[in-house]
Amino acid sequence: TIPTGALAERWKYLSFFIYGWFVGTVIYPIYGNWVWGGGWLSTLGKNFSLGHGHVDFAGSSVVHMTGGVISIIGAWLIGPRDGKFNRDGSPNPIPGHNIPMAVIGTFILAFGWFGFNAGSTLSGTDLRIGVIATNTMLASAAGAVAATLWMWILRFKKPDPSMMCNGMLAGLVAITAPCAFVNSISACIIGLIAGVLVVEAALFVERKLKVDDPVGAIAVHGFNG
């Protein structure tokens, strides 16, 4: 569902249905098996002496990076919303119509992430579930703080609630792969990096690539995945 944000307002439900069918039956299962099903990415360590190989506990790459890549290709192909870019290529902001609703949605997503990450242990008796939940919370909080301060102090001199939300989600995306393997300090560092990265990535996609991404899905999921 990640590309629903990047392509928002520009595609029909039938198109989304066809896309979802194709991703769910072809792209996601193949890549998922490469990483989680004993495929070539998971055996990079054993076959090519590359450490532990490609390790992704809950899907930073399998779910989020995949969705982010599909998002940028889709948004580029379908083109921007009317009025998004001027003739000289400069972008016009199109603010969300209901920021409190967006904040509520962000917290619903963040709550669901504890099922997404901690639930990936596949067993409630696995004691790593506590570490995973803690790391998930720390990274999300660090991401929100980092994005807020970066926008406030270094970019636009005022806090931005929508980017705060994206910072929280960026921290969640970034911690999804290593949440079972890192300590709490590392989780905070990962979240801080993600919070800064999502701001710069969103501006890069809009200003340099000239791709219209209404909710920042490419920056949140693609870059941080």
MIDOSE-1310 file (N, C-alpha, C; in nm, 2 decimals, decimal comma, always signed):
residues 225
tipt	+0,08/-0,12/+0,00/+0,00/+0,00/+0,00/+0,08/+0,13/+0,00; +0,21/+0,12/+0,01/+0,30/+0,24/+0,02/+0,28/+0,33/-0,10; +0,28/+0,28/-0,23/+0,26/+0,37/-0,34/+0,13/+0,44/-0,34; +0,03/+0,40/-0,26/-0,10/+0,48/-0,26/-0,07/+0,62/-0,22
gala	+0,03/+0,65/-0,13/+0,06/+0,78/-0,09/+0,14/+0,86/-0,20; +0,23/+0,79/-0,26/+0,31/+0,86/-0,37/+0,23/+0,89/-0,49; +0,13/+0,81/-0,52/+0,05/+0,83/-0,64/-0,09/+0,89/-0,61; -0,10/+0,94/-0,48/-0,23/+0,99/-0,44/-0,29/+1,10/-0,53
erwk	-0,42/+1,09/-0,55/-0,49/+1,19/-0,63/-0,48/+1,17/-0,78; -0,40/+1,07/-0,83/-0,37/+1,06/-0,97/-0,39/+0,93/-1,03; -0,45/+0,83/-0,95/-0,48/+0,70/-1,02/-0,61/+0,65/-0,97; -0,67/+0,56/-1,05/-0,80/+0,50/-1,03/-0,79/+0,38/-0,94
ylsf	-0,90/+0,34/-0,88/-0,90/+0,22/-0,79/-0,87/+0,10/-0,88; -0,92/+0,09/-1,00/-0,89/-0,03/-1,08/-0,74/-0,04/-1,11; -0,67/+0,07/-1,13/-0,53/+0,07/-1,15/-0,46/+0,02/-1,03; -0,50/+0,06/-0,91/-0,44/+0,02/-0,79/-0,47/-0,13/-0,77
fiyg	-0,58/-0,18/-0,80/-0,62/-0,32/-0,79/-0,52/-0,40/-0,87; -0,50/-0,36/-1,00/-0,42/-0,44/-1,09/-0,27/-0,43/-1,04; -0,23/-0,32/-0,99/-0,09/-0,30/-0,94/-0,08/-0,39/-0,82; -0,17/-0,39/-0,72/-0,16/-0,47/-0,60/-0,16/-0,62/-0,63
wfvg	-0,24/-0,66/-0,73/-0,23/-0,80/-0,77/-0,09/-0,84/-0,82; -0,04/-0,76/-0,90/+0,09/-0,79/-0,96/+0,20/-0,79/-0,85; +0,20/-0,69/-0,77/+0,30/-0,69/-0,66/+0,29/-0,81/-0,56; +0,16/-0,83/-0,53/+0,14/-0,94/-0,43/+0,17/-1,08/-0,48
tviy	+0,16/-1,10/-0,62/+0,18/-1,23/-0,67/+0,32/-1,25/-0,74; +0,39/-1,14/-0,77/+0,51/-1,16/-0,84/+0,63/-1,09/-0,76; +0,63/-0,96/-0,75/+0,74/-0,89/-0,70/+0,77/-0,92/-0,55; +0,67/-0,91/-0,47/+0,70/-0,93/-0,32/+0,73/-1,08/-0,29
piyg	+0,67/-1,18/-0,35/+0,71/-1,31/-0,31/+0,85/-1,35/-0,36; +0,89/-1,30/-0,48/+1,02/-1,33/-0,53/+1,13/-1,27/-0,44; +1,12/-1,14/-0,41/+1,22/-1,07/-0,33/+1,21/-1,13/-0,19; +1,09/-1,16/-0,14/+1,08/-1,21/-0,01/+1,15/-1,35/+0,01
nwvw	+1,14/-1,43/-0,09/+1,21/-1,55/-0,09/+1,36/-1,54/-0,10; +1,41/-1,44/-0,18/+1,55/-1,41/-0,18/+1,61/-1,38/-0,05; +1,53/-1,31/+0,04/+1,58/-1,27/+0,17/+1,54/-1,36/+0,28; +1,41/-1,41/+0,28/+1,36/-1,48/+0,39/+1,34/-1,63/+0,36
gggw	+1,35/-1,67/+0,23/+1,32/-1,81/+0,20/+1,45/-1,89/+0,16; +1,56/-1,84/+0,21/+1,69/-1,91/+0,18/+1,74/-1,88/+0,04; +1,70/-1,77/-0,02/+1,75/-1,73/-0,15/+1,89/-1,68/-0,15; +1,93/-1,63/-0,27/+2,07/-1,59/-0,28/+2,11/-1,47/-0,20
lstl	+2,02/-1,38/-0,17/+2,06/-1,27/-0,08/+2,09/-1,31/+0,06; +2,01/-1,41/+0,11/+2,03/-1,46/+0,25/+2,15/-1,54/+0,26; +2,20/-1,59/+0,15/+2,32/-1,68/+0,16/+2,45/-1,61/+0,11; +2,44/-1,47/+0,10/+2,56/-1,40/+0,06/+2,68/-1,42/+0,16
gknf	+2,65/-1,44/+0,29/+2,75/-1,46/+0,38/+2,82/-1,59/+0,37; +2,73/-1,70/+0,35/+2,79/-1,83/+0,34/+2,86/-1,86/+0,21; +2,80/-1,80/+0,10/+2,86/-1,83/-0,03/+2,97/-1,74/-0,07; +2,96/-1,61/-0,02/+3,06/-1,51/-0,07/+3,13/-1,45/+0,04
slgh	+3,12/-1,50/+0,16/+3,19/-1,45/+0,28/+3,16/-1,30/+0,31; +3,03/-1,26/+0,29/+2,99/-1,13/+0,31/+2,92/-1,12/+0,45; +2,99/-1,14/+0,56/+2,93/-1,13/+0,69/+2,82/-1,23/+0,71; +2,70/-1,17/+0,75/+2,58/-1,25/+0,77/+2,49/-1,26/+0,65
ghvd	+2,54/-1,20/+0,54/+2,46/-1,19/+0,42/+2,36/-1,08/+0,43; +2,25/-1,08/+0,36/+2,15/-0,98/+0,36/+2,05/-1,02/+0,48; +2,05/-0,94/+0,59/+1,97/-0,97/+0,70/+1,86/-0,86/+0,72; +1,74/-0,90/+0,72/+1,63/-0,81/+0,73/+1,52/-0,87/+0,82
fags	+1,52/-0,84/+0,94/+1,44/-0,91/+1,04/+1,29/-0,90/+1,01; +1,24/-0,77/+0,98/+1,09/-0,76/+0,97/+1,05/-0,69/+0,84; +1,15/-0,65/+0,75/+1,11/-0,60/+0,62/+1,15/-0,46/+0,58; +1,25/-0,40/+0,63/+1,29/-0,27/+0,59/+1,31/-0,27/+0,44
svvh	+1,38/-0,37/+0,39/+1,40/-0,38/+0,24/+1,29/-0,45/+0,17; +1,25/-0,57/+0,22/+1,15/-0,65/+0,15/+1,02/-0,58/+0,14; +0,98/-0,51/+0,24/+0,85/-0,44/+0,24/+0,87/-0,29/+0,20; +0,95/-0,22/+0,27/+0,95/-0,07/+0,26/+1,04/-0,02/+0,14
mtgg	+1,16/-0,08/+0,12/+1,24/-0,03/+0,01/+1,17/-0,07/-0,12; +1,11/-0,19/-0,12/+1,04/-0,23/-0,24/+0,92/-0,14/-0,27; +0,84/-0,10/-0,17/+0,74/-0,01/-0,19/+0,79/+0,13/-0,23; +0,90/+0,17/-0,18/+0,96/+0,30/-0,21/+1,00/+0,31/-0,36
visi	+1,07/+0,20/-0,40/+1,11/+0,20/-0,54/+0,99/+0,20/-0,64; +0,89/+0,12/-0,61/+0,77/+0,12/-0,69/+0,71/+0,26/-0,69; +0,71/+0,32/-0,57/+0,65/+0,46/-0,56/+0,72/+0,56/-0,65; +0,85/+0,56/-0,65/+0,92/+0,66/-0,73/+0,90/+0,64/-0,88
igaw	+0,90/+0,51/-0,92/+0,88/+0,48/-1,06/+0,74/+0,51/-1,10; +0,64/+0,48/-1,01/+0,50/+0,51/-1,04/+0,47/+0,66/-1,05; +0,52/+0,73/-0,95/+0,50/+0,88/-0,95/+0,57/+0,95/-1,07; +0,68/+0,90/-1,11/+0,75/+0,95/-1,22/+0,67/+0,93/-1,35
ligp	+0,62/+0,80/-1,37/+0,55/+0,77/-1,49/+0,41/+0,84/-1,50; +0,34/+0,85/-1,38/+0,21/+0,91/-1,39/+0,21/+1,06/-1,39; +0,32/+1,12/-1,35/+0,34/+1,27/-1,36/+0,28/+1,34/-1,23; +0,31/+1,47/-1,22/+0,27/+1,54/-1,10/+0,12/+1,58/-1,10
rdgk	+0,07/+1,62/-0,99/-0,06/+1,68/-0,98/-0,07/+1,81/-1,05; -0,18/+1,85/-1,10/-0,20/+1,98/-1,16/-0,16/+2,09/-1,06; -0,08/+2,18/-1,10/-0,04/+2,29/-1,02/+0,08/+2,27/-0,93; +0,14/+2,15/-0,93/+0,25/+2,12/-0,84/+0,37/+2,19/-0,88
fnrd	+0,40/+2,19/-1,00/+0,53/+2,26/-1,05/+0,49/+2,37/-1,14; +0,57/+2,48/-1,13/+0,56/+2,59/-1,22/+0,64/+2,57/-1,35; +0,63/+2,66/-1,45/+0,69/+2,64/-1,57/+0,84/+2,62/-1,56; +0,90/+2,70/-1,46/+1,04/+2,69/-1,44/+1,09/+2,57/-1,36
gspn	+0,99/+2,48/-1,32/+1,03/+2,36/-1,25/+1,02/+2,38/-1,10; +1,00/+2,50/-1,05/+1,00/+2,52/-0,91/+0,87/+2,46/-0,85; +0,87/+2,39/-0,73/+0,76/+2,33/-0,68/+0,67/+2,42/-0,60; +0,54/+2,40/-0,60/+0,44/+2,47/-0,52/+0,40/+2,38/-0,41
pipg	+0,40/+2,42/-0,28/+0,34/+2,34/-0,17/+0,19/+2,32/-0,19; +0,15/+2,20/-0,17/+0,01/+2,16/-0,16/-0,02/+2,10/-0,03; -0,05/+2,18/+0,07/-0,06/+2,13/+0,21/-0,17/+2,03/+0,23; -0,15/+1,94/+0,32/-0,26/+1,85/+0,36/-0,38/+1,92/+0,42
hnip	-0,50/+1,87/+0,39/-0,62/+1,95/+0,43/-0,65/+1,93/+0,58; -0,59/+1,83/+0,65/-0,62/+1,80/+0,79/-0,50/+1,74/+0,86; -0,42/+1,83/+0,91/-0,30/+1,78/+0,98/-0,33/+1,70/+1,11; -0,43/+1,73/+1,19/-0,46/+1,65/+1,30/-0,49/+1,50/+1,26
mavi	-0,57/+1,49/+1,15/-0,60/+1,36/+1,10/-0,47/+1,28/+1,06; -0,38/+1,36/+1,00/-0,25/+1,29/+0,96/-0,17/+1,25/+1,08; -0,18/+1,33/+1,19/-0,10/+1,29/+1,31/-0,17/+1,17/+1,37; -0,30/+1,16/+1,38/-0,37/+1,04/+1,43/-0,33/+0,92/+1,35
gtfi	-0,33/+0,94/+1,22/-0,29/+0,82/+1,13/-0,15/+0,78/+1,15; -0,06/+0,87/+1,18/+0,07/+0,84/+1,21/+0,08/+0,75/+1,34; +0,01/+0,79/+1,44/+0,01/+0,72/+1,57/-0,05/+0,58/+1,55; -0,15/+0,57/+1,47/-0,21/+0,44/+1,44/-0,11/+0,35/+1,37
lafg	-0,04/+0,41/+1,27/+0,07/+0,33/+1,21/+0,18/+0,29/+1,31; +0,22/+0,38/+1,39/+0,32/+0,35/+1,49/+0,28/+0,24/+1,59; +0,15/+0,24/+1,63/+0,10/+0,14/+1,71/+0,11/+0,00/+1,64; +0,07/+0,01/+1,51/+0,07/-0,12/+1,44/+0,21/-0,17/+1,42
wfgf	+0,31/-0,09/+1,42/+0,44/-0,13/+1,40/+0,49/-0,23/+1,51; +0,43/-0,22/+1,62/+0,47/-0,31/+1,73/+0,42/-0,45/+1,70; +0,32/-0,46/+1,62/+0,28/-0,59/+1,57/+0,36/-0,63/+1,46; +0,40/-0,54/+1,37/+0,48/-0,56/+1,26/+0,62/-0,61/+1,29
nags	+0,68/-0,54/+1,39/+0,82/-0,58/+1,42/+0,82/-0,69/+1,53; +0,76/-0,66/+1,64/+0,76/-0,76/+1,75/+0,69/-0,89/+1,71; +0,59/-0,88/+1,63/+0,52/-1,00/+1,58/+0,60/-1,08/+1,49; +0,70/-1,02/+1,43/+0,79/-1,10/+1,34/+0,88/-1,20/+1,41
tlsg	+0,88/-1,20/+1,54/+0,94/-1,31/+1,62/+0,87/-1,44/+1,59; +0,74/-1,43/+1,56/+0,65/-1,55/+1,53/+0,62/-1,63/+1,66; +0,67/-1,58/+1,78/+0,64/-1,65/+1,90/+0,64/-1,55/+2,02; +0,53/-1,54/+2,09/+0,52/-1,45/+2,21/+0,61/-1,49/+2,32
tdlr	+0,67/-1,62/+2,32/+0,76/-1,66/+2,42/+0,90/-1,63/+2,39; +0,93/-1,58/+2,27/+1,07/-1,54/+2,24/+1,10/-1,41/+2,31; +1,20/-1,42/+2,40/+1,23/-1,30/+2,49/+1,29/-1,19/+2,41; +1,33/-1,20/+2,29/+1,38/-1,09/+2,21/+1,26/-0,99/+2,18
igvi	+1,14/-1,04/+2,20/+1,03/-0,95/+2,17/+1,03/-0,82/+2,24; +1,08/-0,82/+2,37/+1,09/-0,70/+2,45/+1,20/-0,61/+2,39; +1,31/-0,66/+2,35/+1,42/-0,58/+2,29/+1,36/-0,52/+2,16; +1,29/-0,59/+2,08/+1,24/-0,54/+1,95/+1,14/-0,43/+1,98
atnt	+1,05/-0,45/+2,07/+0,95/-0,34/+2,10/+1,02/-0,22/+2,15; +1,12/-0,23/+2,23/+1,19/-0,12/+2,29/+1,26/-0,04/+2,18; +1,34/-0,12/+2,09/+1,41/-0,05/+1,98/+1,32/+0,02/+1,89; +1,20/-0,04/+1,86/+1,10/+0,02/+1,77/+1,06/+0,15/+1,83
mlas	+1,03/+0,16/+1,96/+0,98/+0,28/+2,02/+1,09/+0,39/+2,02; +1,21/+0,35/+2,05/+1,32/+0,45/+2,06/+1,35/+0,51/+1,92; +1,36/+0,42/+1,82/+1,39/+0,47/+1,69/+1,28/+0,56/+1,63; +1,16/+0,53/+1,66/+1,05/+0,62/+1,61/+1,05/+0,76/+1,68
aaga	+1,08/+0,76/+1,81/+1,09/+0,88/+1,89/+1,21/+0,97/+1,84; +1,32/+0,90/+1,82/+1,44/+0,97/+1,78/+1,42/+1,03/+1,64; +1,35/+0,95/+1,55/+1,33/+1,00/+1,42/+1,24/+1,12/+1,42; +1,14/+1,12/+1,50/+1,05/+1,24/+1,51/+1,12/+1,36/+1,56
vaat	+1,20/+1,34/+1,66/+1,28/+1,46/+1,72/+1,38/+1,51/+1,62; +1,45/+1,42/+1,55/+1,55/+1,46/+1,46/+1,49/+1,54/+1,34; +1,38/+1,49/+1,28/+1,32/+1,56/+1,17/+1,26/+1,70/+1,21; +1,20/+1,70/+1,33/+1,15/+1,83/+1,38/+1,26/+1,93/+1,40
lwmw	+1,37/+1,90/+1,47/+1,48/+1,99/+1,49/+1,55/+2,03/+1,36; +1,56/+1,93/+1,27/+1,63/+1,96/+1,14/+1,55/+2,07/+1,06; +1,42/+2,05/+1,06/+1,33/+2,14/+0,99/+1,33/+2,28/+1,06; +1,32/+2,27/+1,19/+1,31/+2,39/+1,27/+1,43/+2,48/+1,27
ilrf	+1,55/+2,42/+1,30/+1,67/+2,49/+1,32/+1,75/+2,52/+1,19; +1,75/+2,42/+1,10/+1,85/+2,42/+0,99/+1,78/+2,45/+0,85; +1,65/+2,42/+0,84/+1,59/+2,42/+0,71/+1,49/+2,54/+0,70; +1,38/+2,55/+0,77/+1,28/+2,64/+0,75/+1,25/+2,73/+0,87
kkpd	+1,32/+2,72/+0,98/+1,32/+2,80/+1,09/+1,18/+2,80/+1,16; +1,11/+2,69/+1,14/+0,98/+2,67/+1,21/+0,95/+2,52/+1,21; +0,89/+2,47/+1,32/+0,85/+2,33/+1,33/+0,75/+2,29/+1,23; +0,75/+2,17/+1,18/+0,66/+2,12/+1,08/+0,60/+1,99/+1,12
psmm	+0,47/+1,99/+1,17/+0,41/+1,87/+1,22/+0,41/+1,76/+1,12; +0,39/+1,79/+0,99/+0,38/+1,68/+0,89/+0,52/+1,61/+0,88; +0,62/+1,69/+0,88/+0,76/+1,63/+0,87/+0,79/+1,56/+1,00; +0,74/+1,61/+1,12/+0,76/+1,53/+1,24/+0,70/+1,39/+1,23
cngm	+0,58/+1,39/+1,17/+0,52/+1,25/+1,14/+0,60/+1,17/+1,05; +0,65/+1,23/+0,95/+0,74/+1,15/+0,85/+0,87/+1,11/+0,92; +0,92/+1,19/+1,01/+1,04/+1,15/+1,08/+1,02/+1,03/+1,17; +0,90/+1,03/+1,24/+0,87/+0,91/+1,32/+0,85/+0,79/+1,23
lagl	+0,79/+0,80/+1,12/+0,77/+0,68/+1,03/+0,91/+0,64/+0,97; +0,99/+0,74/+0,94/+1,12/+0,70/+0,89/+1,21/+0,62/+0,99; +1,20/+0,67/+1,12/+1,27/+0,59/+1,22/+1,22/+0,45/+1,23; +1,09/+0,43/+1,22/+1,03/+0,30/+1,22/+1,07/+0,21/+1,11
vait	+1,07/+0,27/+0,99/+1,12/+0,20/+0,87/+1,26/+0,15/+0,88; +1,35/+0,25/+0,93/+1,49/+0,22/+0,94/+1,52/+0,11/+1,04; +1,45/+0,11/+1,15/+1,47/+0,01/+1,26/+1,41/-0,13/+1,23; +1,33/-0,14/+1,13/+1,26/-0,26/+1,10/+1,35/-0,38/+1,07
apca	+1,45/-0,35/+0,99/+1,55/-0,46/+0,96/+1,64/-0,50/+1,08; +1,69/-0,41/+1,15/+1,79/-0,45/+1,26/+1,73/-0,45/+1,40; +1,60/-0,44/+1,41/+1,54/-0,42/+1,55/+1,57/-0,54/+1,64; +1,59/-0,66/+1,59/+1,62/-0,77/+1,68/+1,77/-0,79/+1,71
fvns	+1,85/-0,71/+1,65/+2,00/-0,73/+1,65/+2,08/-0,62/+1,71; +2,02/-0,50/+1,74/+2,10/-0,39/+1,79/+2,06/-0,35/+1,93; +2,14/-0,28/+2,00/+2,11/-0,23/+2,13/+2,03/-0,10/+2,13; +1,99/-0,05/+2,25/+1,90/+0,07/+2,25/+1,97/+0,19/+2,20
isac	+2,10/+0,21/+2,23/+2,18/+0,33/+2,18/+2,18/+0,33/+2,03; +2,21/+0,21/+1,97/+2,21/+0,20/+1,82/+2,08/+0,23/+1,76; +1,97/+0,19/+1,83/+1,83/+0,22/+1,78/+1,81/+0,37/+1,78; +1,86/+0,44/+1,88/+1,84/+0,58/+1,88/+1,92/+0,65/+1,77
iigl	+2,04/+0,60/+1,75/+2,12/+0,66/+1,64/+2,06/+0,63/+1,50; +2,01/+0,51/+1,48/+1,94/+0,48/+1,36/+1,82/+0,57/+1,34; +1,74/+0,60/+1,44/+1,63/+0,68/+1,43/+1,67/+0,83/+1,40; +1,78/+0,88/+1,47/+1,82/+1,01/+1,44/+1,87/+1,03/+1,30
iagv	+1,94/+0,93/+1,24/+1,98/+0,94/+1,10/+1,86/+0,94/+1,01; +1,77/+0,85/+1,04/+1,65/+0,84/+0,96/+1,57/+0,97/+0,96; +1,56/+1,04/+1,07/+1,49/+1,16/+1,08/+1,55/+1,27/+1,00; +1,68/+1,28/+0,99/+1,75/+1,38/+0,90/+1,73/+1,34/+0,76
lvve	+1,75/+1,21/+0,73/+1,75/+1,16/+0,60/+1,62/+1,18/+0,53; +1,51/+1,16/+0,60/+1,38/+1,18/+0,54/+1,35/+1,32/+0,50; +1,40/+1,42/+0,57/+1,38/+1,56/+0,53/+1,46/+1,59/+0,40; +1,58/+1,55/+0,40/+1,67/+1,58/+0,29/+1,62/+1,50/+0,16
aalf	+1,58/+1,38/+0,19/+1,53/+1,29/+0,08/+1,40/+1,35/+0,01; +1,31/+1,40/+0,10/+1,19/+1,46/+0,05/+1,21/+1,58/-0,03; +1,30/+1,66/+0,01/+1,34/+1,78/-0,06/+1,41/+1,75/-0,19; +1,50/+1,65/-0,19/+1,57/+1,60/-0,31/+1,47/+1,55/-0,41
verk	+1,38/+1,47/-0,37/+1,28/+1,41/-0,47/+1,20/+1,52/-0,53; +1,16/+1,62/-0,45/+1,07/+1,72/-0,50/+1,15/+1,83/-0,59; +1,26/+1,87/-0,54/+1,33/+1,98/-0,60/+1,43/+1,94/-0,71; +1,49/+1,83/-0,69/+1,59/+1,79/-0,79/+1,54/+1,69/-0,89
lkvd	+1,47/+1,59/-0,84/+1,41/+1,49/-0,93/+1,28/+1,53/-1,00; +1,22/+1,64/-0,94/+1,09/+1,69/-0,99/+0,98/+1,58/-0,99; +0,98/+1,50/-0,89/+0,88/+1,39/-0,88/+0,78/+1,44/-0,77; +0,65/+1,43/-0,79/+0,55/+1,47/-0,70/+0,51/+1,36/-0,61
dpvg	+0,54/+1,36/-0,48/+0,51/+1,26/-0,39/+0,43/+1,33/-0,27; +0,30/+1,32/-0,28/+0,22/+1,40/-0,18/+0,24/+1,37/-0,04; +0,28/+1,25/+0,00/+0,29/+1,22/+0,14/+0,44/+1,19/+0,18; +0,53/+1,20/+0,09/+0,67/+1,17/+0,12/+0,70/+1,02/+0,13
aiav	+0,62/+0,93/+0,07/+0,64/+0,79/+0,08/+0,77/+0,74/+0,03; +0,82/+0,81/-0,08/+0,95/+0,77/-0,14/+1,06/+0,80/-0,03; +1,06/+0,91/+0,03/+1,16/+0,95/+0,13/+1,15/+0,86/+0,25; +1,03/+0,84/+0,30/+1,01/+0,76/+0,42/+1,05/+0,61/+0,40
hgfn	+0,99/+0,55/+0,30/+1,00/+0,41/+0,28/+1,12/+0,37/+0,19; +1,13/+0,44/+0,08/+1,24/+0,41/-0,01/+1,38/+0,43/+0,04; +1,40/+0,56/+0,08/+1,54/+0,59/+0,13/+1,57/+0,53/+0,26; +1,48/+0,53/+0,35/+1,51/+0,47/+0,48/+1,49/+0,32/+0,48
g	+1,42/+0,26/+0,39/+1,42/+0,11/+0,37/+1,56/+0,06/+0,33
